[in-house]
Amino acid sequence: MIVPGSTPVRLLTSQLGTKADFTTGAKITFFWNKPASNGYTVLAYKARYRISSGSSGSSGSSGSSGGFAWIESPEINVPTPETTINTLQYRNYAFTGLINGTDYEFEVSAKNLLGWSDFSEPIIGTPRTVPNPVSSVISRSLDTALYVAWSDDVSDGGYPIIGYRVQYATSANATANIWSSVDISGIYNMSVVIPNLFNGQAYALRVLQQNNIGYSSPSQVITKNPGTVSAPPIGLLLLVGPHRITAYWQPPIDVGTNPVDYYYMQYKTTGASDDTYIFLKDTPTGQPKQLTEISLKPNPPDYDGYIATAEIASGAGALVNGVQYSVRIAAVTRVGIGAFCVPGIATPGTVPSQIE
């Protein structure tokens, strides 16, 4: 029986593991040469692959290629007659669902009217792609700067991580996809300080990681304002009434790098843990109430220089007469929430009834 001869297949490395295929598994596309016809026309091809015994990504046992079974493609039919014009269209096959960084053996066989040829000598290919996106990004505000740190993802795409790119932009520029970048070399440098920023200006931040194929997709965007937060308010004074506490305080001595926009008040029963503090809420929205100087009560008599907040009063979350409460205040700027003051202690209630 005369069947087509087998010729070595030719792997084009530029076709390895494109990013578009990584979401459903790595991919290798390989190509081969047209075999000698031996007087018969080639009608079809069949490709196959298996994990190579020498692959760093395999855990094979004894036997040929670690005992891994071949996985074959369907028949790849070709037009008649086959010409060099349709080489790329008909003499290639893409195997997907592979493991990036794992070595695979690839072979191909040709078919004519008399049957199938032997498979070609195997070649080795290793699918690779760009890394997965960075999994987590955090930031801390500094004076005219931002500290940014991140953790990398376990999937490096089959190549080791060699560096990172930190991108930052104002909100408007981020919307327009206009980013400034800081490149960091080495896998152990996973933090950076971005200098020369404007205090109080919100910046969008994201991180990409790099291997020898290229950069990953960007991480999720976080937003941070450079600058320093306010010191705590001072001189906290608490006045009580039936089911109510009214707080008065003086502005912070140091408000940080930006002016105070508003204040937050928190309260809890004295003796409870700090994680039980409750924000004074805005009634319509249920969000923490932003206590601006416009919305604050007048100063109490003889307390010049004090700021007065809306009181913690009866209604939803009413205070209980005779129960001791801790109350604290913090100033909020564009940079963030400042430090809370030392809590004040007060017990709402009424004067005693008349003695009979």
C-alpha positions as CSV (number, residue, x, y, z in Angstrom):
1,M,0.0,0.0,0.0
2,I,1.3,3.4,-0.9
3,V,0.3,6.2,1.5
4,P,1.6,9.7,1.8
5,G,5.0,10.2,3.2
6,S,5.4,11.8,6.6
7,T,7.3,15.1,6.9
8,P,8.2,17.1,10.0
9,V,5.6,19.6,11.1
10,R,6.7,23.2,11.6
11,L,5.6,25.0,14.7
12,L,5.1,28.8,14.4
13,T,5.9,30.2,17.9
14,S,4.1,33.4,17.1
15,Q,0.8,31.4,17.2
16,L,1.3,30.3,20.8
17,G,-1.3,31.0,23.5
18,T,-3.0,34.2,22.6
19,K,-4.6,36.2,25.3
20,A,-8.1,35.8,23.8
21,D,-7.9,32.0,24.3
22,F,-6.6,32.1,27.9
23,T,-10.1,32.7,29.4
24,T,-11.2,29.2,28.3
25,G,-7.8,27.5,28.4
26,A,-4.4,28.0,26.7
27,K,-4.1,27.3,23.0
28,I,-1.4,26.2,20.5
29,T,-1.9,26.4,16.8
30,F,0.7,24.5,14.8
31,F,1.4,24.2,11.0
32,W,2.9,21.4,8.9
33,N,4.4,21.0,5.4
34,K,2.6,19.3,2.5
35,P,4.0,15.7,2.3
36,A,5.1,13.9,-0.9
37,S,2.0,12.6,-2.7
38,N,3.6,9.4,-4.0
39,G,1.1,9.7,-6.9
40,Y,-2.0,10.2,-4.8
41,T,-3.7,13.3,-3.8
42,V,-3.8,14.2,-0.1
43,L,-7.4,14.3,1.0
44,A,-7.2,15.0,4.7
45,Y,-5.0,15.4,7.8
46,K,-5.3,14.4,11.4
47,A,-3.3,16.0,14.3
48,R,-2.8,14.8,17.8
49,Y,-1.1,15.9,21.0
50,R,-0.1,14.7,24.5
51,I,1.8,16.0,27.5
52,S,5.5,15.6,27.1
53,S,7.3,13.3,29.6
54,G,9.8,16.0,30.2
55,S,7.3,18.8,30.9
56,S,7.7,20.7,34.2
57,G,3.9,20.9,34.3
58,S,3.5,17.1,34.1
59,S,3.5,14.4,36.8
60,G,3.7,11.5,34.5
61,S,4.6,7.9,35.3
62,S,6.7,5.3,33.5
63,G,6.3,4.5,29.8
64,S,6.4,6.6,26.6
65,S,5.9,10.2,27.3
66,G,5.1,9.4,30.9
67,G,2.1,7.3,29.9
68,F,0.0,10.2,28.7
69,A,-2.5,9.3,26.1
70,W,-2.7,11.0,22.7
71,I,-5.7,13.2,22.0
72,E,-6.6,13.4,18.3
73,S,-8.3,16.1,16.2
74,P,-11.1,15.4,13.8
75,E,-10.2,14.9,10.2
76,I,-9.1,18.1,8.6
77,N,-10.4,17.9,5.0
78,V,-8.6,19.8,2.2
79,P,-9.8,20.9,-1.2
80,T,-8.8,19.1,-4.3
81,P,-6.2,19.7,-5.6
82,E,-4.3,20.9,-2.5
83,T,-2.0,23.8,-3.4
84,T,0.5,26.0,-1.5
85,I,-2.0,28.8,-1.7
86,N,-4.2,27.3,1.0
87,T,-1.4,26.2,3.3
88,L,-2.3,28.4,6.3
89,Q,-6.0,27.6,5.9
90,Y,-5.9,23.8,5.7
91,R,-2.5,22.7,7.1
92,N,-2.9,23.8,10.7
93,Y,-4.8,22.9,13.7
94,A,-5.5,24.7,17.1
95,F,-5.6,22.7,20.3
96,T,-7.3,24.5,23.1
97,G,-7.9,23.8,26.8
98,L,-4.1,23.3,27.4
99,I,-2.2,24.2,30.5
100,N,0.0,27.2,30.2
101,G,3.6,26.5,31.0
102,T,3.3,22.7,30.2
103,D,5.2,21.1,27.4
104,Y,3.2,19.1,24.8
105,E,4.1,16.8,21.9
106,F,2.4,17.3,18.6
107,E,2.2,15.0,15.5
108,V,0.3,14.9,12.2
109,S,-0.8,12.2,9.7
110,A,-1.9,12.6,6.1
111,K,-4.6,10.6,4.2
112,N,-5.0,9.6,0.5
113,L,-7.2,7.1,-1.3
114,L,-5.1,4.3,0.1
115,G,-5.2,5.2,3.8
116,W,-3.4,7.1,6.5
117,S,0.4,7.7,6.7
118,D,2.4,7.2,9.8
119,F,2.4,10.1,12.2
120,S,5.2,12.6,11.9
121,E,8.1,12.9,14.3
122,P,6.8,14.8,17.4
123,I,7.6,18.4,18.0
124,I,7.4,20.2,21.4
125,G,5.3,23.2,22.0
126,T,4.5,25.1,25.2
127,P,1.4,27.3,25.4
128,R,2.0,30.6,27.2
129,T,0.0,33.8,27.7
130,V,0.1,37.1,29.6
131,P,-0.5,36.8,33.4
132,N,-3.9,37.0,35.1
133,P,-4.8,40.5,36.5
134,V,-3.4,41.5,39.8
135,S,-5.8,40.3,42.5
136,S,-5.8,43.1,45.0
137,V,-4.6,46.7,45.2
138,I,-4.5,49.0,48.3
139,S,-3.4,52.6,48.7
140,R,-2.5,55.0,51.6
141,S,-2.6,58.8,51.4
142,L,0.6,60.8,51.9
143,D,1.3,64.5,51.6
144,T,1.2,65.2,47.8
145,A,1.8,61.5,47.2
146,L,0.1,58.0,47.2
147,Y,1.5,54.8,48.5
148,V,0.2,51.8,46.4
149,A,0.7,48.1,47.1
150,W,-0.7,45.0,45.5
151,S,-0.6,41.2,45.6
152,D,-0.1,39.2,42.4
153,D,-2.2,36.4,41.0
154,V,-1.1,32.8,41.2
155,S,-1.4,32.4,37.4
156,D,1.6,33.8,35.6
157,G,0.6,32.7,32.2
158,G,3.4,30.1,31.9
159,Y,6.2,32.6,32.2
160,P,7.6,34.1,35.5
161,I,6.5,37.6,36.4
162,I,9.2,40.1,35.6
163,G,7.7,43.4,36.6
164,Y,4.6,45.6,37.2
165,R,3.1,48.7,35.8
166,V,1.2,51.1,38.2
167,Q,-1.2,53.5,36.4
168,Y,-2.9,56.6,37.8
169,A,-5.2,59.3,36.5
170,T,-7.6,61.9,37.6
171,S,-11.2,60.9,37.4
172,A,-11.7,62.7,34.1
173,N,-8.6,61.2,32.5
174,A,-9.5,57.8,33.7
175,T,-12.9,58.1,32.0
176,A,-11.0,59.1,28.8
177,N,-8.6,56.2,29.3
178,I,-5.6,58.6,29.7
179,W,-3.2,57.1,32.3
180,S,0.2,57.9,33.6
181,S,2.4,54.9,34.4
182,V,5.2,53.9,36.8
183,D,7.1,50.7,35.7
184,I,8.6,48.5,38.4
185,S,11.1,45.7,37.6
186,G,11.4,42.5,39.6
187,I,8.9,40.2,41.2
188,Y,9.6,41.3,44.8
189,N,8.9,45.0,44.3
190,M,5.2,45.1,45.0
191,S,4.7,48.6,46.2
192,V,5.5,52.1,45.1
193,V,5.1,55.8,46.1
194,I,3.7,58.0,43.4
195,P,4.9,61.6,44.1
196,N,4.1,65.1,42.9
197,L,0.3,64.7,43.2
198,F,-2.3,67.4,44.3
199,N,-3.6,67.0,47.8
200,G,-7.4,66.5,47.9
201,Q,-7.6,65.5,44.2
202,A,-9.1,62.1,43.6
203,Y,-6.9,59.7,41.6
204,A,-7.9,56.4,40.0
205,L,-5.3,53.6,40.5
206,R,-4.7,50.3,38.8
207,V,-1.9,47.8,38.5
208,L,-0.8,45.4,35.7
209,Q,1.7,42.6,35.9
210,Q,4.2,41.5,33.2
211,N,5.8,38.4,31.9
212,N,7.8,37.7,28.8
213,I,4.6,37.6,26.7
214,G,3.3,41.0,27.8
215,Y,1.2,42.8,30.4
216,S,-2.0,41.4,32.0
217,S,-5.3,43.2,31.9
218,P,-5.5,46.0,34.5
219,S,-6.6,45.2,38.0
220,Q,-9.9,46.7,39.4
221,V,-9.6,50.4,39.8
222,I,-9.5,52.0,43.2
223,T,-9.7,55.7,44.1
224,K,-7.6,57.6,46.6
225,N,-6.9,61.2,47.5
226,P,-3.4,62.2,48.4
227,G,-2.9,64.3,51.6
228,T,-3.1,63.9,55.3
229,V,-6.3,63.5,57.3
230,S,-7.4,65.8,60.1
231,A,-6.4,65.5,63.7
232,P,-9.3,64.9,66.1
233,P,-11.7,67.6,67.2
234,I,-11.0,68.9,70.7
235,G,-13.0,70.0,73.8
236,L,-15.9,67.6,73.5
237,L,-18.8,68.7,75.6
238,L,-22.0,66.6,76.1
239,L,-25.3,67.9,77.3
240,V,-28.2,65.6,78.1
241,G,-32.0,65.6,78.1
242,P,-34.8,63.1,78.0
243,H,-33.7,60.3,75.5
244,R,-31.1,62.7,74.0
245,I,-27.5,63.8,74.0
246,T,-26.3,66.9,72.3
247,A,-22.5,67.2,71.5
248,Y,-20.4,70.3,71.2
249,W,-16.8,70.5,70.2
250,Q,-14.0,72.7,69.0
251,P,-12.4,72.3,65.5
252,P,-9.2,70.3,65.2
253,I,-5.9,72.1,65.8
254,D,-4.5,70.5,62.7
255,V,-6.9,69.7,59.9
256,G,-4.3,68.1,57.7
257,T,-3.7,69.1,54.1
258,N,-7.3,70.0,53.2
259,P,-10.1,72.0,54.9
260,V,-12.8,70.2,56.9
261,D,-15.8,69.5,54.8
262,Y,-18.0,68.1,57.6
263,Y,-18.0,66.0,60.7
264,Y,-19.1,62.5,61.7
265,M,-20.6,61.5,65.1
266,Q,-20.6,58.0,66.5
267,Y,-22.0,56.6,69.7
268,K,-22.3,53.3,71.6
269,T,-23.2,52.1,75.1
270,T,-20.3,52.6,77.4
271,G,-18.4,49.4,78.0
272,A,-19.3,47.8,74.6
273,S,-16.5,47.2,72.1
274,D,-15.4,49.8,69.7
275,D,-16.8,47.9,66.7
276,T,-20.3,48.6,68.1
277,Y,-20.1,52.3,67.5
278,I,-23.1,53.6,65.5
279,F,-22.9,56.5,63.1
280,L,-25.5,59.3,63.6
281,K,-27.6,58.7,60.5
282,D,-29.3,61.0,58.1
283,T,-33.0,60.3,58.4
284,P,-34.0,60.3,54.7
285,T,-31.1,58.3,53.4
286,G,-30.0,56.2,56.3
287,Q,-26.3,57.1,55.5
288,P,-23.9,58.6,58.1
289,K,-25.0,62.2,58.6
290,Q,-22.6,64.8,57.3
291,L,-22.6,67.5,60.0
292,T,-21.7,70.7,58.2
293,E,-21.4,74.0,60.0
294,I,-24.4,75.3,58.1
295,S,-26.6,72.5,59.6
296,L,-25.2,72.7,63.1
297,K,-27.0,74.1,66.1
298,P,-26.1,77.5,67.7
299,N,-23.4,77.4,70.3
300,P,-24.6,76.9,73.9
301,P,-24.4,80.0,76.1
302,D,-20.9,80.8,77.4
303,Y,-19.2,78.3,75.0
304,D,-17.7,80.6,72.3
305,G,-15.7,78.8,69.7
306,Y,-17.7,75.6,70.0
307,I,-19.5,73.8,67.2
308,A,-22.8,72.1,68.0
309,T,-24.2,69.1,66.2
310,A,-27.7,67.8,65.7
311,E,-28.5,65.8,68.8
312,I,-28.8,62.1,69.2
313,A,-32.5,62.1,70.1
314,S,-35.6,60.1,70.3
315,G,-37.1,58.2,67.4
316,A,-35.4,55.4,65.5
317,G,-32.5,54.2,67.6
318,A,-33.7,56.2,70.6
319,L,-31.4,56.6,73.6
320,V,-32.5,54.9,76.8
321,N,-32.8,57.1,79.9
322,G,-30.4,56.0,82.6
323,V,-28.0,54.1,80.2
324,Q,-24.5,55.5,79.8
325,Y,-23.3,56.3,76.3
326,S,-19.9,57.0,74.7
327,V,-19.8,59.7,72.0
328,R,-17.0,60.6,69.7
329,I,-16.5,63.0,66.7
330,A,-14.2,63.0,63.6
331,A,-13.5,65.6,61.0
332,V,-13.8,64.6,57.3
333,T,-11.8,66.2,54.5
334,R,-11.4,65.3,50.8
335,V,-8.5,63.0,51.9
336,G,-10.7,61.0,54.2
337,I,-12.0,60.5,57.8
338,G,-9.7,61.9,60.4
339,A,-9.0,60.5,63.8
340,F,-11.9,60.3,66.2
341,C,-11.6,62.4,69.4
342,V,-11.4,60.8,72.9
343,P,-15.0,59.7,73.6
344,G,-17.2,61.7,76.0
345,I,-19.4,59.9,78.5
346,A,-23.1,61.0,79.1
347,T,-26.3,59.5,80.5
348,P,-29.6,60.8,79.1
349,G,-32.5,61.2,81.5
350,T,-34.8,63.7,83.2
351,V,-34.9,65.4,86.5
352,P,-36.4,63.5,89.4
353,S,-40.1,63.7,90.0
354,Q,-41.4,65.9,92.9
355,I,-41.1,64.4,96.4
356,E,-44.5,63.9,97.9
